[in-house]
């Protein structure tokens, strides 16, 4: 009988647990609504956009691009 260890999901939060940056980097960030439902309306999208722009304008991040969809958003940024 071949018993296999359970495999963690590839996007498990444990993959990045205790990971720290040693130098500046560029990131593609995706944030999803869980469970995946179409709940990002115009008001929520405006909050996401305002937050990203605030951090960019205050030089906390270098924002290259972002897109907000009905159930998730993406951003390309550098720190």
Phi, psi and omega in degrees: 000129182259107178263125180253146175292143176297139180264131178286154176299144182296335181258023181299142178299337180290340179296330183251007181298129178067012178279133180233147178279139176262340181207168178302153181208169177249139187225145166257115182254132174235129178237122184249149172280135181237123357289157184297101178228151181277080184244358179276099179266188183299321181295314180293318179300320178296321177296317179297312179299316180298319180295312179298317179294322178301311181293326177291312181296330179267014174055036173273330177222158169256109186266116180272315182194155172205158177217139179246127180244184186291331183229007177193171174218157179233148173215142171251119184215162176234153179233000000 
